[in-house]
């Protein structure tokens, strides 16, 4: 069953030099549980695409269906609800809240969902990513790899059906990056999450079941 | 419910991480300052009214020619008020073939309700303070009556038909009325002996004073009950109307208390606005992430509002506590000057502190919270995306509404509110444009500046909007404190001038024209310098332009009071000292039939230039045309007159003369000599009233000083906090500059110049706003002559620059001292 479907998805912005087409006519069908890499050069529209698919931004034209629900027909609050129910995120810059400890950062999405056992679940997830001993550390006190593992635990903690990962190893050295990616794929397999991973890295893209390649806002091919 | 728990948890985590420190500090200062100022002002006002109530010997007095209805007294007692009664009349005393017109006062047993009497007897020349009048069968009198009537202490004095034993010499009574010119020596008897004197017959000219004291609510209820029932011969006495020399000082002090509260409100508002803005900017990422995790805008708004409300309540409660402690401390410092049984702080003021804190918090923090909820979720992917700022109308409109509401609440003075709000708003708009223009001009000369100056100005210009905001915010804080300083100095100077050393403290009255030369000679022999002599003709104003005055005056007004009694009329060739013409012109030498009227009385009687006034003196009528109107200082302690006539108008009427002079305490003996030499003359000793005034002014000065220190302390702390709230981007840029190889010396110099320029421009803006506000307030509200404060134009920008430089460099010290990479990682 397709969990993500787009038809004729386009995004353009008006600048002082005229209309700039960032994405043009993207048609996608992604099955539930599938892992898909989105690749392309800088400025090819990868982050814009992931932003649209996650409902963080609105398209200029076309439709997006997430688990059968049309994102394009929802207002911002409706899209927020969809994110709350279906989606998890990992970002290149980790996006951990600086004032909160590792444990509290993982607890946050669980608390937003009203999970009464948020702390227990967050501990389990941090244990799962190997950070059981770093619960009370704030992001400043953690290395880049550790921060991304906290982000990983946070992303999976709510058991999302879709996980969007935007260059998750972009800020990490290759060895640390590899550890985080192994963990990401392990967790993804265990939870049968649909994974959409934006990356420059061909090797990393190769670990996904298929890859969608973008160039200048157009979908070149699906490998 | 779980959202509230979440808000609480987030708040706890945030407070631990230090994100809320600045906002909490600003809020704490706001509530502490407001509560302290409000409690202190409230207590001081009540203490002052207790003190000033002494001047009436009660909290509320009804003056009436006849006894008041019994149900009035019953109502007062029902409300829990205490009451006393005094009856005053003139009576001729005859003893040992000597005649003396005395002012007799019969007092009930509860008199005085406020203040105390001072007496002494033959054996104890030192004064004794007592809280009651003479016992039945006894009389207390002024010492000069003894010499005038050749009586001795312990002998009997006949008042009307009643013989009374002279038991004490009366040296002070709190409610000695200021009608100096009809003054004759005081005889005080017990109200129980009044009937036996048989002096009061139907139609006798008697003043009855019904005095009441009690708590404010009961007094206010009683005032409301009595006022509509007063007949034309009755009136309520009020300290502001009946002792104008005290009234104006009190009004100004009350206005200053109000103004200090406004200043704390404005300073607190600026601090909260800056702290909330910083908080909001530092939380764009968190808000975007929350939206990314599925929070709706409404949920985010409620989440932050709940956190702010909890923070407001907690900081408010602590602020109230600190504020209470602070005002207790202030009161303790002033205790020696205040009446022993001064009022405790009002509970309403405490709860008011918290609610005001919350109001200011939301008034100033709402626009940043609204902006926070609009943080785009896409910011998690594209960090450069920022939410649109709240509409300027919302930001300034809300802040201005809150300030106006609070200013109005604190002062109850719509005019002051409108002036403060109007000028501040106009100044802000105009100044924002001016600063914008100035910064644009600076940009043009930038390439010609030395490196450190160029870097410093670039720092300001790069964030031009933020810099203008900071300059205006610092400027307003400084303006507030400068205004407070200006008005404080002005008030203290006014009070000092009002009672200069060697101000006349005695009035000589009833000097017959043929005694003038010997009297002047006698004063000269004793080394006493007097003010000019004024002739006095007693007369009553009866008609204005052929209409009886009673048909013109409003009940209870000043005009009503002035037309119910005989006035002291005088004539003068020149405008008396301390009198200023407000309309018309003074007369030339020989223009009989003209009169000059005191401005406030003219207003009350609706008298205009050219009106024809008819007077009656001793059964003879005469007319005069209003040539000019005058303002004067009742508090000058010199002879002051409602009506002054041109020479040639009154000379045909029998008259006496009066003057005032200064006599030091050590030369009091000269008074007895004068009394012996001129037995018909009366001397009124006002030195005790003057001392009362001086004590009051000392208290007011101290209070005003402490309030000023309180406001300054709040402003200084806020200025420090505000500078801190602007440091984030400076830390980032300085760390980058260090990475690129800028020396610590260059950085420090650049930062110092940047803060110096910001501080100096803010200081200049502050003086500009403060001068405009003071000009308007002096002229429109406080009625003090306004002038430019030249010394502040240099000192204020320098002082402001110094504070901003110190605060800024202190905040940036870690950028200078720590390795840049560590600083960048910590941001």
Interface residues (C-beta under 8 A of the other chain):
Chain A: X47 X50 X51 X54 X55 X56 X57 X76 X77 X80 X81 X82 X83 X84 X85 X87 X89 X91 X93 X95 X97 X98 X99 X100 X101 X104 X108 X109 X111 X112 X113 X114 X116 X138 X140 X166
Chain B: X2 X6 X9 X13 X14 X16 X17 X18 X19 X285 X286 X289 X290 X291 X292 X293 X294 X295 X296 X297 X298 X376 X377 X378 X380 X381 X382 X383 X825 X826
